[in-house]
């Protein structure tokens, strides 16, 4: 593929900053758009001197007019701490942001990829989750601002495709971790690593038997970029996640081992509507784009822990 001019919304966030970096390394011109609600300039500071990189401070709930070939729509708070802080803003980001980005893609005849989420499956009754599963979601629960916002964004993407032939791609992202996660974002991997490095008790909600599949950020980027390059009539959604499933207590023990921590474990009540199980069926991604995760949990944590060690050293 020839070098493209690519817009990444939420480009200063955890995943967005890695995507900007990867696209620059592939020779593309990258426009990073972020309102810095959860994104950070530190995540993209090392890219600022690259002449093919441009930073735009903007909120995608408001229209923006740019000239690009592709759009990766990643803008939205993705951790419960942040998306529940301002639930109305979270819904607006998913819904109005999708409308504004789809309008731009329609005008420019640009390809656009929506970063959807495994949260569209809610607390699933089917395990593992395939793309044709409609989910089990509470539309009025505390998490619904994120779950339903993303579900509505998927609806809008399909409607723009069916009605206006916009060139869309939808990926459903399962739990992703890696360097540049925020230490206070409330996600289980960052929580455990920070607590372990400080020798504080690891906080487990419930008894720890609930399970998740964790993918390293580099695997996610590979899946998104490969899927963006598929034929025009392939819209998704497609699951991008790790098939290997771990209980939360297993994750806690592994983090404790890898950090050499003396942390104990403390249990708190399980939050409302917190899914008991979450694991993708990735047979569609495997068949369609030859993709599966390469970095397994131990290796990925070994790549992630030094980032948090450095972060904690800076802040002490």
C-alpha positions in Angstrom: 0.0 0.0 0.0 1.3 3.4 -0.9 2.0 5.8 1.9 -1.2 7.4 3.2 -2.3 10.4 5.2 -3.9 8.8 8.2 -6.0 10.4 11.1 -5.9 8.7 14.5 -8.5 10.0 16.9 -7.5 9.4 20.5 -4.0 9.3 19.1 -2.4 10.5 22.4 -4.0 7.6 24.4 -2.5 4.3 25.3 -3.4 2.4 22.2 -3.6 5.5 19.9 0.0 6.5 20.6 1.3 3.1 19.8 -0.7 3.1 16.5 0.7 6.5 15.6 4.2 5.3 16.1 3.6 2.1 14.1 2.0 4.0 11.2 4.9 6.5 11.2 7.4 3.6 11.1 5.6 2.3 8.1 6.2 5.6 6.3 2.7 7.1 6.5 1.8 10.7 7.4 -0.1 10.7 10.7 -2.5 13.3 12.1 -3.0 12.7 15.8 -6.3 14.2 17.2 -6.9 14.2 20.9 -8.7 16.3 23.5 -6.4 15.0 26.3 -9.2 13.9 28.6 -7.4 10.6 29.1 -4.6 11.0 26.5 -1.2 12.4 27.4 1.4 14.4 25.6 4.0 12.2 27.3 2.8 9.3 25.1 3.6 11.1 21.9 6.4 13.4 22.9 9.0 11.2 21.2 7.0 11.6 17.9 6.8 15.4 17.9 10.0 16.0 15.9 8.9 13.7 13.1 8.0 15.9 10.1 5.3 13.4 9.1 3.5 13.7 12.5 1.0 16.4 13.3 -0.9 16.9 16.6 -4.3 18.5 16.7 -6.0 19.3 20.0 -9.7 18.8 19.3 -12.8 17.0 20.7 -14.5 14.8 18.2 -18.0 15.6 19.5 -17.5 18.7 17.5 -17.0 18.7 13.7 -13.5 18.9 12.2 -12.5 19.3 8.6 -9.3 17.6 7.5 -8.0 15.9 4.4 -7.0 12.3 5.0 -7.0 8.9 3.2 -7.8 6.8 6.3 -9.3 7.3 9.8 -8.8 5.1 12.9 -11.5 6.2 15.3 -10.1 5.3 18.8 -11.3 8.4 20.7 -13.2 7.4 23.9 -12.3 6.8 27.5 -11.9 3.1 27.9 -11.5 2.3 31.6 -14.4 2.3 34.0 -12.8 5.0 36.2 -12.7 7.4 33.3 -15.8 6.6 31.4 -18.0 6.6 34.5 -16.5 9.9 35.6 -18.6 11.7 33.0 -21.0 9.1 31.5 -22.8 11.7 29.3 -19.6 12.8 27.8 -18.6 9.2 27.2 -21.8 8.5 25.2 -21.4 11.7 23.3 -17.9 10.8 22.3 -18.9 7.4 21.0 -22.1 8.5 19.2 -21.4 12.1 18.1 -17.8 11.3 17.5 -18.8 8.4 15.2 -21.2 10.7 13.3 -18.6 13.3 12.8 -15.9 10.9 11.7 -18.2 9.0 9.4 -19.3 12.3 7.9 -15.7 13.1 7.1 -15.1 9.6 5.7 -18.1 10.0 3.5 -17.0 13.4 2.2 -13.4 12.2 1.5 -14.3 8.6 0.4 -11.8 7.5 3.1 -11.5 4.2 4.8 -12.6 4.4 8.5 -12.0 1.9 11.3 -14.0 1.9 14.4 -12.4 0.7 17.6 -15.3 -1.1 19.2 -15.0 -3.3 22.2 -15.7 -6.7 23.8 -18.0 -4.7 26.1 -20.7 -4.9 23.4 -21.1 -8.5 24.6 -21.8 -7.3 28.1 -21.8 -10.2 30.7 -22.0 -12.9 28.0 -24.2 -16.0 28.2 -22.2 -17.6 25.4 -18.5 -18.5 25.8 -16.3 -17.8 24.0 -17.9 -14.9 22.2 -18.3 -15.0 18.4 -19.1 -11.9 16.3 -22.6 -13.1 15.7 -23.5 -13.1 19.4 -25.7 -10.1 20.2 -24.6 -9.7 23.8 -26.2 -9.5 27.2 -26.0 -5.8 28.2 -27.8 -3.7 30.9 -28.7 -0.5 29.0 -29.2 1.5 32.3 -26.3 0.2 34.4 -23.3 2.1 35.5 -21.2 0.6 32.6 -23.8 1.3 30.0 -22.5 4.7 29.0 -19.5 2.9 27.4 -21.2 -0.4 26.4 -24.2 1.2 24.7 -22.1 4.1 23.3 -20.0 1.6 21.4 -23.0 -0.5 20.4 -24.6 2.6 18.9 -21.3 3.5 17.2 -21.4 0.1 15.5 -25.0 0.7 14.4 -24.0 4.1 12.9 -21.0 2.5 11.0 -23.2 -0.2 9.5 -25.9 2.4 8.6 -23.4 4.6 6.8 -22.1 1.6 5.0 -25.5 0.4 3.9 -27.0 3.8 3.1 -23.9 5.7 1.8 -21.4 3.1 0.9 -18.8 4.5 3.4 -15.8 2.3 3.5 -16.0 1.0 7.1 -14.2 -1.5 9.3 -15.3 -2.5 12.8 -12.9 -4.3 15.3 -14.1 -5.5 18.7 -11.1 -5.1 21.0 -10.6 -7.4 24.0 -8.6 -6.5 27.1 -5.4 -4.9 25.9 -2.3 -3.9 28.0 1.2 -2.6 27.5 3.4 0.4 28.1 1.7 3.8 28.3 -1.3 2.5 30.2 -2.2 5.1 32.9 -1.3 3.9 36.4 -4.6 5.1 37.8 -7.0 4.0 35.1 -8.6 1.2 37.2 -7.8 -1.5 34.7 -6.7 -4.8 36.3 -3.3 -5.1 34.7 -2.1 -1.6 35.6 -3.7 -1.9 39.0 -1.9 -5.1 39.9 1.5 -3.9 38.5 1.4 -0.6 40.4 0.2 -2.2 43.6 2.8 -5.0 43.3 5.7 -2.6 42.7 4.7 -0.6 45.7 4.3 -3.8 47.8 0.6 -2.9 48.5 -2.1 -5.5 48.6 -3.4 -6.5 45.2 -7.1 -5.6 45.0 -9.3 -8.3 43.6 -13.0 -7.7 43.1 -15.0 -10.8 43.9 -13.3 -14.1 44.6 -10.9 -13.8 41.6 -12.4 -16.7 39.7 -13.8 -14.4 37.0 -11.7 -14.6 33.8 -10.4 -12.4 31.1 -8.1 -12.8 28.0 -5.3 -10.3 27.8 -3.6 -9.2 24.6 -0.4 -7.2 24.3 -0.8 -3.9 22.4 1.5 -4.9 19.5 -0.8 -7.8 18.6 -3.8 -5.5 18.6 -2.0 -3.0 16.2 -1.2 -5.8 13.8 -4.8 -7.0 13.8 -6.2 -3.5 13.2 -3.7 -2.7 10.4 -4.3 -6.0 8.6 -8.1 -5.6 8.9 -8.0 -2.0 7.5 -6.3 -3.4 4.4 -9.0 -6.0 3.6 -11.4 -5.8 0.7 -14.0 -3.0 0.6 -17.0 -5.4 1.2 -15.5 -6.8 4.4 -16.8 -4.6 7.2 -16.6 -6.7 10.3 -17.1 -6.7 13.1 -14.1 -8.8 13.9 -12.9 -9.9 17.3 -9.3 -8.9 18.0 -8.1 -10.5 21.3 -6.2 -13.3 23.0 -7.8 -16.8 23.0 -5.9 -17.7 26.2 -8.1 -17.1 29.3 -6.8 -16.4 32.8 -8.6 -16.0 36.1 -8.0 -12.7 37.9 -6.3 -14.6 40.7 -3.9 -16.2 38.3 -3.0 -12.8 36.9 -2.4 -11.5 40.4 -0.1 -14.3 41.2 1.9 -13.9 37.9 2.3 -10.2 38.4 3.5 -10.8 42.0 6.0 -13.3 40.7 7.4 -11.2 37.9 7.7 -8.1 40.1 9.2 -10.0 43.0 6.6 -8.3 45.2 5.7 -9.1 48.8 2.2 -7.9 48.2 -0.7 -9.7 49.7 -4.2 -10.0 48.2 -7.3 -8.2 49.3 -10.9 -8.9 48.2 -13.6 -6.3 47.6 -17.2 -6.7 46.3 -17.7 -7.3 42.6 -18.9 -4.2 40.7 -22.3 -4.1 39.2 -22.6 -5.9 35.8 -18.9 -6.9 35.8 -18.6 -9.8 33.3 -17.9 -13.2 34.8 -16.2 -14.5 31.7 -14.7 -12.8 28.6 -12.8 -14.6 25.8 -13.0 -14.1 22.1 -13.5 -16.6 19.4 -10.9 -15.4 16.9 -11.6 -18.0 14.1 -12.9 -15.2 11.8 -9.8 -13.1 12.3 -7.6 -16.1 11.8 -9.4 -17.1 8.6 -9.8 -13.6 7.2 -6.4 -11.9 7.9 -4.2 -14.8 9.1 -4.1 -13.1 12.5 -3.7 -14.4 16.0 -1.9 -13.2 19.1 1.9 -13.8 19.2 2.8 -12.3 22.6 1.6 -14.4 25.5 0.8 -13.0 29.0 4.1 -13.7 30.7 6.2 -12.1 27.9 3.8 -9.2 27.6 4.0 -8.4 31.3 7.7 -8.6 31.2 7.6 -5.9 28.5 5.1 -3.8 30.5 6.4 -3.8 34.0 9.6 -1.8 33.3 7.4 1.1 32.0 5.6 1.3 35.3 8.8 1.0 37.3 10.2 4.0 35.4 6.9 5.9 35.9 6.9 5.3 39.6 10.6 6.3 39.9 9.8 9.6 38.1 6.9 10.4 40.5 8.6 9.5 43.7 
